[in-house]
Amino acid sequence: MSSEIVNNISALEAFLRDEGICVTRDEPLAHHSSFRIGGPADLFVSAISADDLAGALQGAREYSVPFIVVGGCTNLLWGDRGYRGLVIHNGCTGQQMPATPRSDQGDQSTGILAVEAGVNLSALARQVSYLGWGGLAWALGIPGTVGGAIVNNAGAFGSSMADSVISVNWIDPEGKRGAWQSEALGFGYRTSRLKGSHEKVIISARLALRREDPTHLKMQMQEFAGRRRETQPQGASAGSVFKNPPEAFAGRLIEEAGLKGRRVGGACISEKHANFIVNEGNAMASDVCALIDLIREEVLGHFGIALELEIELAGEF
């Protein structure tokens, strides 16, 4: 790392402290990853308010320090050498509960929920479902935050965030704030226009819900939870590693290529679901990457299909 970047990082650290934003040096990113893998971040901020988020973004821009904004880090693999720059954890967790009926439309059967981006999606799904609001029961058991789920258009059991998002409020590194309606987000299969870019960072969102019988929603959640237990492995992972290609399932292709149970170092392709790579306790990012490369090579060789990553890679490997 050049002396200029080192000086810029030190200057940014001082700026953040002067702004009253809690910042740490050499934060182990393995502590902020469902994979439990990752080296240190030069600087790490957990932004608990929109003002903290704005301050961190503007500071990184002013001092020309690379930055990345993350949520629950449940769909991400950090590099073994960590992240050179500033990692900003979006920890804004405000929410309006219960949802507000859309009485302006004369319709008490639908509602709007205003929620900040750092709210845990699975906990939110349980909470609103118990209150008789449908639309998020499918998300029970999906780790991560509302913001991350929107960026990645998370989904399960035939539903996704694109079905619920009305609008998002965002901020950019220059401090400008704005809002986008759902149609401006460019939702696609496990993606949106925000994925892979930090030109706009989600602060909060408005989600559409509908009135349903709480007993029915509870039974639905129990069914979904049971299906997850039956099909998905326990342990440290980032969920599905690859997107499903058209007209196929990545897990089935990996299994049919004979790769279930294959190991590199402390990482293993799950015996329960072949599209999961599990850290069995001492895995390195290099182990996971070796398995990713092996899977891609074998599936391409067997079926002529190039698998596309669903998880994101970040930092230095």
Secondary structure, DSSP 4 states (H G I P E B T S, - for coil): --HHHHHHHHHHHHHHHHTT--EEEEEEGGGG-TT----EEEEEEEE-SHHHHHHHHHHHHHTT--EEEESS-SSEEE-TT-EEEEEEEE----B-SSPEEEGGGTEEEEEEEEEETTSBHHHHHHHHHHTTEES-GGGTT--SBHHHHHHHT-EETTEEGGGTEEEEEEE-TTS-EEEEEGGGG--BTTB-TTTT--SSEEEEEEEEEEE--HHHHHHHHHHHHHHHHHHS--SB--S-SBPPPTTS-HHHHHHHTT-TT-EETTEEE-SS-TT-EEE-SS--HHHHHHHHHHHHHHHHHHH-----BSSEEES--
